[in-house]
């Protein structure tokens, strides 16, 4: 769980692809890649490598997180949400 006032780093698509390339092509360790590319957590590199291995995209998506909206101002708005 995130702590209060905690900030999260966002990494560019180019950096993610470079990290995965170094792991897969250059056979560098995940820890070494994270250290050289200044990535805070080595497990993030593991996630990126696993996603590319399974053919998933590394581009940031528009995931719907959080509680779904339950109060609407009109029926039209509710139908559009559904």
C-alpha positions as CSV (number, residue, x, y, z in Angstrom):
1,X,0.0,0.0,0.0
2,X,1.2,3.5,-0.8
3,X,2.3,5.8,2.0
4,X,0.9,9.3,2.4
5,X,2.6,11.8,0.0
6,X,4.5,9.0,-1.7
7,X,5.5,9.8,-5.3
8,X,5.8,7.2,-8.0
9,X,8.3,7.3,-10.8
10,X,7.1,6.9,-14.4
11,X,9.5,5.4,-16.9
12,X,9.5,6.1,-20.6
13,X,8.7,3.4,-23.1
14,X,12.2,3.7,-24.5
15,X,13.8,3.0,-21.1
16,X,11.5,0.0,-20.5
17,X,12.4,-1.5,-23.9
18,X,16.1,-0.8,-23.3
19,X,15.9,-2.6,-19.9
20,X,14.2,-5.6,-21.5
21,X,16.7,-5.7,-24.3
22,X,19.6,-5.7,-21.9
23,X,18.1,-8.6,-20.0
24,X,17.1,-10.7,-23.0
25,X,19.8,-9.9,-25.6
26,X,22.8,-8.9,-23.5
27,X,22.0,-11.5,-20.8
28,X,22.6,-8.9,-18.0
29,X,21.2,-9.6,-14.6
30,X,18.0,-7.9,-13.6
31,X,19.7,-6.3,-10.6
32,X,22.5,-4.9,-12.9
33,X,20.1,-3.5,-15.4
34,X,18.1,-1.8,-12.7
35,X,21.3,-0.3,-11.2
36,X,22.7,0.9,-14.5
37,X,19.5,2.5,-15.8
38,X,18.6,4.0,-12.4
39,X,15.4,2.0,-11.9
40,X,14.4,2.1,-8.2
41,X,13.1,-1.5,-7.9
42,X,14.5,-4.5,-9.7
43,X,11.2,-6.3,-9.6
44,X,9.9,-3.6,-12.0
45,X,12.4,-4.9,-14.6
46,X,11.2,-8.4,-13.9
47,X,7.6,-7.4,-14.6
48,X,8.6,-5.7,-17.9
49,X,10.6,-8.7,-19.0
50,X,7.7,-11.1,-18.2
51,X,5.2,-8.9,-20.0
52,X,7.3,-8.9,-23.2
53,X,7.9,-12.6,-22.9
54,X,4.1,-13.1,-22.9
55,X,3.6,-10.7,-25.8
56,X,2.0,-7.9,-23.7
57,X,2.6,-4.2,-24.4
58,X,4.7,-2.0,-22.1
59,X,2.8,1.1,-23.1
60,X,0.9,2.7,-20.3
61,X,-2.8,1.8,-20.5
62,X,-5.9,3.4,-19.2
63,X,-6.8,0.9,-16.6
64,X,-9.9,1.5,-14.6
65,X,-8.8,1.3,-11.0
66,X,-10.7,2.1,-7.8
67,X,-14.4,1.8,-7.0
68,X,-16.8,2.0,-9.8
69,X,-19.0,5.1,-10.1
70,X,-22.4,4.5,-8.5
71,X,-24.1,7.9,-8.5
72,X,-25.1,9.5,-11.7
73,X,-26.8,12.8,-12.5
74,X,-29.0,11.5,-15.2
75,X,-30.1,8.2,-16.9
76,X,-28.2,9.3,-20.0
77,X,-25.0,9.6,-18.1
78,X,-25.5,6.2,-16.5
79,X,-26.2,4.5,-19.8
80,X,-23.1,6.1,-21.3
81,X,-21.0,4.8,-18.3
82,X,-22.3,1.2,-18.8
